[in-house]
Amino acid sequence: MTPFERMATEFKREVCFVQACAEEGADMMRDLGVRSFPTFVLYRDGRRMDHFATSCSETLREHIEDSL
């Protein structure tokens, strides 16, 4: 299990993690402004709250906790 999969399990009551394939979702990636991987886009109540790229699980954790 990757660090991100563990985090998805840990935050499963608060956060929905969705993984998208860059090749199959090229239009979506462009619309979201994805320029590097992995990129995370956080929404709350349908509003975009945060958008960042990181491979550091602790950075992801900080962004999630700040958004809750």
PDB file of N, CA, C and O in Angstrom:
ATOM      1  N   MET A   1       0.845  -1.178   0.000  1.00  0.00           N
ATOM      2  CA  MET A   1       0.000   0.000   0.000  1.00  0.00           C
ATOM      3  C   MET A   1       0.897   1.249   0.000  1.00  0.00           C
ATOM      4  O   MET A   1       1.846   1.346   0.777  1.00  0.00           O
ATOM      5  N   THR A   2       0.578   2.189  -0.878  1.00  0.00           N
ATOM      6  CA  THR A   2       1.374   3.419  -0.969  1.00  0.00           C
ATOM      7  C   THR A   2       0.999   4.377   0.165  1.00  0.00           C
ATOM      8  O   THR A   2      -0.049   4.213   0.789  1.00  0.00           O
ATOM      9  N   PRO A   3       1.846   5.373   0.436  1.00  0.00           N
ATOM     10  CA  PRO A   3       1.490   6.349   1.467  1.00  0.00           C
ATOM     11  C   PRO A   3       0.156   7.044   1.168  1.00  0.00           C
ATOM     12  O   PRO A   3      -0.603   7.345   2.089  1.00  0.00           O
ATOM     13  N   PHE A   4      -0.126   7.295  -0.089  1.00  0.00           N
ATOM     14  CA  PHE A   4      -1.365   7.966  -0.451  1.00  0.00           C
ATOM     15  C   PHE A   4      -2.573   7.051  -0.246  1.00  0.00           C
ATOM     16  O   PHE A   4      -3.643   7.517   0.146  1.00  0.00           O
ATOM     17  N   GLU A   5      -2.408   5.768  -0.506  1.00  0.00           N
ATOM     18  CA  GLU A   5      -3.488   4.802  -0.243  1.00  0.00           C
ATOM     19  C   GLU A   5      -3.758   4.699   1.258  1.00  0.00           C
ATOM     20  O   GLU A   5      -4.911   4.593   1.676  1.00  0.00           O
ATOM     21  N   ARG A   6      -2.707   4.729   2.060  1.00  0.00           N
ATOM     22  CA  ARG A   6      -2.875   4.698   3.519  1.00  0.00           C
ATOM     23  C   ARG A   6      -3.616   5.951   3.986  1.00  0.00           C
ATOM     24  O   ARG A   6      -4.482   5.884   4.859  1.00  0.00           O
ATOM     25  N   MET A   7      -3.264   7.094   3.394  1.00  0.00           N
ATOM     26  CA  MET A   7      -3.924   8.333   3.773  1.00  0.00           C
ATOM     27  C   MET A   7      -5.395   8.321   3.355  1.00  0.00           C
ATOM     28  O   MET A   7      -6.251   8.820   4.086  1.00  0.00           O
ATOM     29  N   ALA A   8      -5.690   7.759   2.194  1.00  0.00           N
ATOM     30  CA  ALA A   8      -7.081   7.642   1.749  1.00  0.00           C
ATOM     31  C   ALA A   8      -7.881   6.812   2.739  1.00  0.00           C
ATOM     32  O   ALA A   8      -9.046   7.110   3.004  1.00  0.00           O
ATOM     33  N   THR A   9      -7.273   5.790   3.280  1.00  0.00           N
ATOM     34  CA  THR A   9      -7.933   4.960   4.289  1.00  0.00           C
ATOM     35  C   THR A   9      -8.100   5.738   5.592  1.00  0.00           C
ATOM     36  O   THR A   9      -9.157   5.697   6.220  1.00  0.00           O
ATOM     37  N   GLU A  10      -7.057   6.437   5.984  1.00  0.00           N
ATOM     38  CA  GLU A  10      -7.087   7.193   7.237  1.00  0.00           C
ATOM     39  C   GLU A  10      -8.162   8.290   7.219  1.00  0.00           C
ATOM     40  O   GLU A  10      -8.852   8.499   8.217  1.00  0.00           O
ATOM     41  N   PHE A  11      -8.301   8.981   6.094  1.00  0.00           N
ATOM     42  CA  PHE A  11      -9.236  10.099   5.988  1.00  0.00           C
ATOM     43  C   PHE A  11     -10.535   9.712   5.283  1.00  0.00           C
ATOM     44  O   PHE A  11     -11.247  10.589   4.791  1.00  0.00           O
ATOM     45  N   LYS A  12     -10.858   8.425   5.222  1.00  0.00           N
ATOM     46  CA  LYS A  12     -11.989   7.973   4.410  1.00  0.00           C
ATOM     47  C   LYS A  12     -13.323   8.584   4.824  1.00  0.00           C
ATOM     48  O   LYS A  12     -14.229   8.669   3.996  1.00  0.00           O
ATOM     49  N   ARG A  13     -13.475   9.008   6.065  1.00  0.00           N
ATOM     50  CA  ARG A  13     -14.737   9.632   6.494  1.00  0.00           C
ATOM     51  C   ARG A  13     -14.810  11.105   6.091  1.00  0.00           C
ATOM     52  O   ARG A  13     -15.903  11.665   6.002  1.00  0.00           O
ATOM     53  N   GLU A  14     -13.671  11.733   5.849  1.00  0.00           N
ATOM     54  CA  GLU A  14     -13.636  13.162   5.537  1.00  0.00           C
ATOM     55  C   GLU A  14     -13.310  13.475   4.081  1.00  0.00           C
ATOM     56  O   GLU A  14     -13.696  14.526   3.569  1.00  0.00           O
ATOM     57  N   VAL A  15     -12.597  12.560   3.409  1.00  0.00           N
ATOM     58  CA  VAL A  15     -12.048  12.862   2.090  1.00  0.00           C
ATOM     59  C   VAL A  15     -12.318  11.716   1.132  1.00  0.00           C
ATOM     60  O   VAL A  15     -12.237  10.546   1.506  1.00  0.00           O
ATOM     61  N   CYS A  16     -12.638  12.061  -0.101  1.00  0.00           N
ATOM     62  CA  CYS A  16     -12.786  11.069  -1.169  1.00  0.00           C
ATOM     63  C   CYS A  16     -11.607  11.231  -2.124  1.00  0.00           C
ATOM     64  O   CYS A  16     -11.495  12.250  -2.806  1.00  0.00           O
ATOM     65  N   PHE A  17     -10.750  10.255  -2.175  1.00  0.00           N
ATOM     66  CA  PHE A  17      -9.612  10.284  -3.088  1.00  0.00           C
ATOM     67  C   PHE A  17     -10.034   9.660  -4.412  1.00  0.00           C
ATOM     68  O   PHE A  17     -10.627   8.581  -4.433  1.00  0.00           O
ATOM     69  N   VAL A  18      -9.730  10.337  -5.515  1.00  0.00           N
ATOM     70  CA  VAL A  18     -10.048   9.833  -6.847  1.00  0.00           C
ATOM     71  C   VAL A  18      -8.771   9.869  -7.667  1.00  0.00           C
ATOM     72  O   VAL A  18      -8.089  10.891  -7.729  1.00  0.00           O
ATOM     73  N   GLN A  19      -8.459   8.763  -8.285  1.00  0.00           N
ATOM     74  CA  GLN A  19      -7.278   8.680  -9.137  1.00  0.00           C
ATOM     75  C   GLN A  19      -7.725   8.693 -10.586  1.00  0.00           C
ATOM     76  O   GLN A  19      -8.646   7.973 -10.970  1.00  0.00           O
ATOM     77  N   ALA A  20      -7.063   9.521 -11.394  1.00  0.00           N
ATOM     78  CA  ALA A  20      -7.424   9.621 -12.806  1.00  0.00           C
ATOM     79  C   ALA A  20      -6.214   9.274 -13.666  1.00  0.00           C
ATOM     80  O   ALA A  20      -5.076   9.582 -13.311  1.00  0.00           O
ATOM     81  N   CYS A  21      -6.471   8.643 -14.779  1.00  0.00           N
ATOM     82  CA  CYS A  21      -5.426   8.291 -15.737  1.00  0.00           C
ATOM     83  C   CYS A  21      -5.179   9.492 -16.651  1.00  0.00           C
ATOM     84  O   CYS A  21      -6.103   9.977 -17.303  1.00  0.00           O
ATOM     85  N   ALA A  22      -3.944   9.969 -16.700  1.00  0.00           N
ATOM     86  CA  ALA A  22      -3.619  11.149 -17.498  1.00  0.00           C
ATOM     87  C   ALA A  22      -3.908  10.940 -18.976  1.00  0.00           C
ATOM     88  O   ALA A  22      -4.362  11.862 -19.653  1.00  0.00           O
ATOM     89  N   GLU A  23      -3.652   9.753 -19.481  1.00  0.00           N
ATOM     90  CA  GLU A  23      -3.876   9.495 -20.909  1.00  0.00           C
ATOM     91  C   GLU A  23      -5.366   9.486 -21.246  1.00  0.00           C
ATOM     92  O   GLU A  23      -5.769  10.005 -22.287  1.00  0.00           O
ATOM     93  N   GLU A  24      -6.173   8.907 -20.382  1.00  0.00           N
ATOM     94  CA  GLU A  24      -7.607   8.814 -20.642  1.00  0.00           C
ATOM     95  C   GLU A  24      -8.351  10.083 -20.244  1.00  0.00           C
ATOM     96  O   GLU A  24      -9.445  10.335 -20.749  1.00  0.00           O
ATOM     97  N   GLY A  25      -7.787  10.874 -19.362  1.00  0.00           N
ATOM     98  CA  GLY A  25      -8.453  12.074 -18.876  1.00  0.00           C
ATOM     99  C   GLY A  25      -7.725  13.348 -19.240  1.00  0.00           C
ATOM    100  O   GLY A  25      -7.693  14.291 -18.449  1.00  0.00           O
ATOM    101  N   ALA A  26      -7.137  13.392 -20.430  1.00  0.00           N
ATOM    102  CA  ALA A  26      -6.329  14.542 -20.840  1.00  0.00           C
ATOM    103  C   ALA A  26      -7.117  15.853 -20.785  1.00  0.00           C
ATOM    104  O   ALA A  26      -6.589  16.873 -20.342  1.00  0.00           O
ATOM    105  N   ASP A  27      -8.363  15.832 -21.228  1.00  0.00           N
ATOM    106  CA  ASP A  27      -9.178  17.049 -21.198  1.00  0.00           C
ATOM    107  C   ASP A  27      -9.422  17.502 -19.763  1.00  0.00           C
ATOM    108  O   ASP A  27      -9.335  18.691 -19.455  1.00  0.00           O
ATOM    109  N   MET A  28      -9.726  16.555 -18.898  1.00  0.00           N
ATOM    110  CA  MET A  28      -9.959  16.881 -17.496  1.00  0.00           C
ATOM    111  C   MET A  28      -8.680  17.440 -16.867  1.00  0.00           C
ATOM    112  O   MET A  28      -8.729  18.424 -16.129  1.00  0.00           O
ATOM    113  N   MET A  29      -7.548  16.820 -17.156  1.00  0.00           N
ATOM    114  CA  MET A  29      -6.280  17.287 -16.605  1.00  0.00           C
ATOM    115  C   MET A  29      -6.002  18.725 -17.043  1.00  0.00           C
ATOM    116  O   MET A  29      -5.573  19.551 -16.238  1.00  0.00           O
ATOM    117  N   ARG A  30      -6.243  19.015 -18.293  1.00  0.00           N
ATOM    118  CA  ARG A  30      -6.040  20.377 -18.808  1.00  0.00           C
ATOM    119  C   ARG A  30      -6.987  21.351 -18.105  1.00  0.00           C
ATOM    120  O   ARG A  30      -6.570  22.430 -17.684  1.00  0.00           O
ATOM    121  N   ASP A  31      -8.253  20.974 -17.980  1.00  0.00           N
ATOM    122  CA  ASP A  31      -9.240  21.844 -17.343  1.00  0.00           C
ATOM    123  C   ASP A  31      -8.905  22.125 -15.879  1.00  0.00           C
ATOM    124  O   ASP A  31      -9.187  23.212 -15.375  1.00  0.00           O
ATOM    125  N   LEU A  32      -8.314  21.163 -15.206  1.00  0.00           N
ATOM    126  CA  LEU A  32      -7.937  21.326 -13.796  1.00  0.00           C
ATOM    127  C   LEU A  32      -6.596  22.027 -13.617  1.00  0.00           C
ATOM    128  O   LEU A  32      -6.235  22.397 -12.500  1.00  0.00           O
ATOM    129  N   GLY A  33      -5.856  22.212 -14.708  1.00  0.00           N
ATOM    130  CA  GLY A  33      -4.563  22.869 -14.613  1.00  0.00           C
ATOM    131  C   GLY A  33      -3.447  21.961 -14.131  1.00  0.00           C
ATOM    132  O   GLY A  33      -2.469  22.429 -13.547  1.00  0.00           O
ATOM    133  N   VAL A  34      -3.587  20.670 -14.370  1.00  0.00           N
ATOM    134  CA  VAL A  34      -2.570  19.700 -13.941  1.00  0.00           C
ATOM    135  C   VAL A  34      -1.367  19.812 -14.870  1.00  0.00           C
ATOM    136  O   VAL A  34      -1.486  19.684 -16.088  1.00  0.00           O
ATOM    137  N   ARG A  35      -0.190  20.058 -14.257  1.00  0.00           N
ATOM    138  CA  ARG A  35       1.045  20.180 -15.029  1.00  0.00           C
ATOM    139  C   ARG A  35       2.111  19.182 -14.602  1.00  0.00           C
ATOM    140  O   ARG A  35       3.091  18.960 -15.314  1.00  0.00           O
ATOM    141  N   SER A  36       1.911  18.584 -13.433  1.00  0.00           N
ATOM    142  CA  SER A  36       2.874  17.594 -12.953  1.00  0.00           C
ATOM    143  C   SER A  36       2.119  16.574 -12.108  1.00  0.00           C
ATOM    144  O   SER A  36       0.965  16.782 -11.731  1.00  0.00           O
ATOM    145  N   PHE A  37       2.799  15.468 -11.821  1.00  0.00           N
ATOM    146  CA  PHE A  37       2.167  14.368 -11.101  1.00  0.00           C
ATOM    147  C   PHE A  37       2.982  14.003  -9.883  1.00  0.00           C
ATOM    148  O   PHE A  37       4.210  14.077  -9.927  1.00  0.00           O
ATOM    149  N   PRO A  38       2.340  13.613  -8.794  1.00  0.00           N
ATOM    150  CA  PRO A  38       0.899  13.632  -8.601  1.00  0.00           C
ATOM    151  C   PRO A  38       0.414  15.039  -8.260  1.00  0.00           C
ATOM    152  O   PRO A  38       1.099  15.795  -7.572  1.00  0.00           O
ATOM    153  N   THR A  39      -0.762  15.370  -8.745  1.00  0.00           N
ATOM    154  CA  THR A  39      -1.428  16.641  -8.446  1.00  0.00           C
ATOM    155  C   THR A  39      -2.693  16.333  -7.662  1.00  0.00           C
ATOM    156  O   THR A  39      -3.397  15.364  -7.945  1.00  0.00           O
ATOM    157  N   PHE A  40      -2.964  17.162  -6.687  1.00  0.00           N
ATOM    158  CA  PHE A  40      -4.147  17.013  -5.857  1.00  0.00           C
ATOM    159  C   PHE A  40      -4.985  18.272  -5.962  1.00  0.00           C
ATOM    160  O   PHE A  40      -4.470  19.387  -5.884  1.00  0.00           O
ATOM    161  N   VAL A  41      -6.267  18.080  -6.139  1.00  0.00           N
ATOM    162  CA  VAL A  41      -7.219  19.188  -6.185  1.00  0.00           C
ATOM    163  C   VAL A  41      -8.252  18.901  -5.099  1.00  0.00           C
ATOM    164  O   VAL A  41      -8.942  17.882  -5.135  1.00  0.00           O
ATOM    165  N   LEU A  42      -8.347  19.802  -4.147  1.00  0.00           N
ATOM    166  CA  LEU A  42      -9.252  19.607  -3.022  1.00  0.00           C
ATOM    167  C   LEU A  42     -10.498  20.455  -3.209  1.00  0.00           C
ATOM    168  O   LEU A  42     -10.417  21.651  -3.488  1.00  0.00           O
ATOM    169  N   TYR A  43     -11.659  19.813  -3.051  1.00  0.00           N
ATOM    170  CA  TYR A  43     -12.946  20.489  -3.138  1.00  0.00           C
ATOM    171  C   TYR A  43     -13.663  20.341  -1.804  1.00  0.00           C
ATOM    172  O   TYR A  43     -13.493  19.349  -1.096  1.00  0.00           O
ATOM    173  N   ARG A  44     -14.457  21.336  -1.479  1.00  0.00           N
ATOM    174  CA  ARG A  44     -15.311  21.255  -0.293  1.00  0.00           C
ATOM    175  C   ARG A  44     -16.656  21.869  -0.662  1.00  0.00           C
ATOM    176  O   ARG A  44     -16.733  23.018  -1.099  1.00  0.00           O
ATOM    177  N   ASP A  45     -17.700  21.094  -0.481  1.00  0.00           N
ATOM    178  CA  ASP A  45     -19.048  21.542  -0.835  1.00  0.00           C
ATOM    179  C   ASP A  45     -19.105  22.029  -2.283  1.00  0.00           C
ATOM    180  O   ASP A  45     -19.792  23.003  -2.591  1.00  0.00           O
ATOM    181  N   GLY A  46     -18.384  21.349  -3.161  1.00  0.00           N
ATOM    182  CA  GLY A  46     -18.406  21.675  -4.579  1.00  0.00           C
ATOM    183  C   GLY A  46     -17.510  22.839  -4.984  1.00  0.00           C
ATOM    184  O   GLY A  46     -17.428  23.174  -6.166  1.00  0.00           O
ATOM    185  N   ARG A  47     -16.842  23.452  -4.024  1.00  0.00           N
ATOM    186  CA  ARG A  47     -15.951  24.576  -4.320  1.00  0.00           C
ATOM    187  C   ARG A  47     -14.498  24.124  -4.259  1.00  0.00           C
ATOM    188  O   ARG A  47     -14.102  23.387  -3.356  1.00  0.00           O
ATOM    189  N   ARG A  48     -13.720  24.568  -5.218  1.00  0.00           N
ATOM    190  CA  ARG A  48     -12.294  24.243  -5.246  1.00  0.00           C
ATOM    191  C   ARG A  48     -11.590  25.003  -4.122  1.00  0.00           C
ATOM    192  O   ARG A  48     -11.631  26.232  -4.071  1.00  0.00           O
ATOM    193  N   MET A  49     -10.951  24.263  -3.232  1.00  0.00           N
ATOM    194  CA  MET A  49     -10.297  24.850  -2.069  1.00  0.00           C
ATOM    195  C   MET A  49      -8.777  24.954  -2.223  1.00  0.00           C
ATOM    196  O   MET A  49      -8.155  25.881  -1.705  1.00  0.00           O
ATOM    197  N   ASP A  50      -8.191  23.997  -2.937  1.00  0.00           N
ATOM    198  CA  ASP A  50      -6.735  23.928  -3.014  1.00  0.00           C
ATOM    199  C   ASP A  50      -6.333  23.136  -4.251  1.00  0.00           C
ATOM    200  O   ASP A  50      -7.089  22.288  -4.727  1.00  0.00           O
ATOM    201  N   HIS A  51      -5.153  23.412  -4.764  1.00  0.00           N
ATOM    202  CA  HIS A  51      -4.609  22.729  -5.943  1.00  0.00           C
ATOM    203  C   HIS A  51      -3.092  22.750  -5.799  1.00  0.00           C
ATOM    204  O   HIS A  51      -2.490  23.821  -5.734  1.00  0.00           O
ATOM    205  N   PHE A  52      -2.482  21.594  -5.749  1.00  0.00           N
ATOM    206  CA  PHE A  52      -1.038  21.530  -5.553  1.00  0.00           C
ATOM    207  C   PHE A  52      -0.494  20.205  -6.059  1.00  0.00           C
ATOM    208  O   PHE A  52      -1.223  19.219  -6.172  1.00  0.00           O
ATOM    209  N   ALA A  53       0.778  20.198  -6.358  1.00  0.00           N
ATOM    210  CA  ALA A  53       1.470  18.976  -6.786  1.00  0.00           C
ATOM    211  C   ALA A  53       2.509  18.640  -5.728  1.00  0.00           C
ATOM    212  O   ALA A  53       3.271  19.503  -5.291  1.00  0.00           O
ATOM    213  N   THR A  54       2.528  17.383  -5.324  1.00  0.00           N
ATOM    214  CA  THR A  54       3.519  16.941  -4.341  1.00  0.00           C
ATOM    215  C   THR A  54       3.638  15.425  -4.379  1.00  0.00           C
ATOM    216  O   THR A  54       2.675  14.716  -4.674  1.00  0.00           O
ATOM    217  N   SER A  55       4.812  14.953  -4.081  1.00  0.00           N
ATOM    218  CA  SER A  55       4.983  13.512  -3.891  1.00  0.00           C
ATOM    219  C   SER A  55       5.236  13.212  -2.410  1.00  0.00           C
ATOM    220  O   SER A  55       5.489  12.071  -2.024  1.00  0.00           O
ATOM    221  N   CYS A  56       5.160  14.266  -1.595  1.00  0.00           N
ATOM    222  CA  CYS A  56       5.397  14.137  -0.157  1.00  0.00           C
ATOM    223  C   CYS A  56       4.072  13.933   0.567  1.00  0.00           C
ATOM    224  O   CYS A  56       3.203  14.805   0.536  1.00  0.00           O
ATOM    225  N   SER A  57       3.918  12.795   1.212  1.00  0.00           N
ATOM    226  CA  SER A  57       2.662  12.500   1.895  1.00  0.00           C
ATOM    227  C   SER A  57       2.401  13.459   3.052  1.00  0.00           C
ATOM    228  O   SER A  57       1.243  13.743   3.360  1.00  0.00           O
ATOM    229  N   GLU A  58       3.443  13.962   3.695  1.00  0.00           N
ATOM    230  CA  GLU A  58       3.241  14.901   4.802  1.00  0.00           C
ATOM    231  C   GLU A  58       2.707  16.239   4.294  1.00  0.00           C
ATOM    232  O   GLU A  58       1.899  16.875   4.971  1.00  0.00           O
ATOM    233  N   THR A  59       3.146  16.671   3.118  1.00  0.00           N
ATOM    234  CA  THR A  59       2.610  17.900   2.526  1.00  0.00           C
ATOM    235  C   THR A  59       1.139  17.712   2.205  1.00  0.00           C
ATOM    236  O   THR A  59       0.327  18.602   2.458  1.00  0.00           O
ATOM    237  N   LEU A  60       0.792  16.560   1.648  1.00  0.00           N
ATOM    238  CA  LEU A  60      -0.611  16.261   1.361  1.00  0.00           C
ATOM    239  C   LEU A  60      -1.422  16.284   2.647  1.00  0.00           C
ATOM    240  O   LEU A  60      -2.505  16.867   2.688  1.00  0.00           O
ATOM    241  N   ARG A  61      -0.913  15.659   3.686  1.00  0.00           N
ATOM    242  CA  ARG A  61      -1.609  15.626   4.986  1.00  0.00           C
ATOM    243  C   ARG A  61      -1.868  17.049   5.489  1.00  0.00           C
ATOM    244  O   ARG A  61      -2.969  17.353   5.948  1.00  0.00           O
ATOM    245  N   GLU A  62      -0.868  17.913   5.405  1.00  0.00           N
ATOM    246  CA  GLU A  62      -1.015  19.297   5.875  1.00  0.00           C
ATOM    247  C   GLU A  62      -2.129  20.011   5.094  1.00  0.00           C
ATOM    248  O   GLU A  62      -2.958  20.699   5.691  1.00  0.00           O
ATOM    249  N   HIS A  63      -2.151  19.853   3.783  1.00  0.00           N
ATOM    250  CA  HIS A  63      -3.175  20.495   2.959  1.00  0.00           C
ATOM    251  C   HIS A  63      -4.562  19.958   3.319  1.00  0.00           C
ATOM    252  O   HIS A  63      -5.516  20.729   3.419  1.00  0.00           O
ATOM    253  N   ILE A  64      -4.676  18.660   3.510  1.00  0.00           N
ATOM    254  CA  ILE A  64      -5.978  18.074   3.858  1.00  0.00           C
ATOM    255  C   ILE A  64      -6.436  18.595   5.209  1.00  0.00           C
ATOM    256  O   ILE A  64      -7.573  19.045   5.351  1.00  0.00           O
ATOM    257  N   GLU A  65      -5.563  18.537   6.197  1.00  0.00           N
ATOM    258  CA  GLU A  65      -5.937  18.977   7.543  1.00  0.00           C
ATOM    259  C   GLU A  65      -6.301  20.460   7.561  1.00  0.00           C
ATOM    260  O   GLU A  65      -7.207  20.862   8.290  1.00  0.00           O
ATOM    261  N   ASP A  66      -5.603  21.282   6.763  1.00  0.00           N
ATOM    262  CA  ASP A  66      -5.918  22.708   6.687  1.00  0.00           C
ATOM    263  C   ASP A  66      -7.276  22.946   6.027  1.00  0.00           C
ATOM    264  O   ASP A  66      -7.931  23.953   6.298  1.00  0.00           O
ATOM    265  N   SER A  67      -7.697  22.026   5.165  1.00  0.00           N
ATOM    266  CA  SER A  67      -8.950  22.180   4.438  1.00  0.00           C
ATOM    267  C   SER A  67     -10.163  21.638   5.184  1.00  0.00           C
ATOM    268  O   SER A  67     -11.300  21.928   4.812  1.00  0.00           O
ATOM    269  N   LEU A  68      -9.927  20.850   6.238  1.00  0.00           N
ATOM    270  CA  LEU A  68     -11.054  20.252   6.976  1.00  0.00           C
ATOM    271  C   LEU A  68     -11.710  21.248   7.911  1.00  0.00           C
ATOM    272  O   LEU A  68     -12.670  20.906   8.602  1.00  0.00           O
TER     273      LEU A  68
END
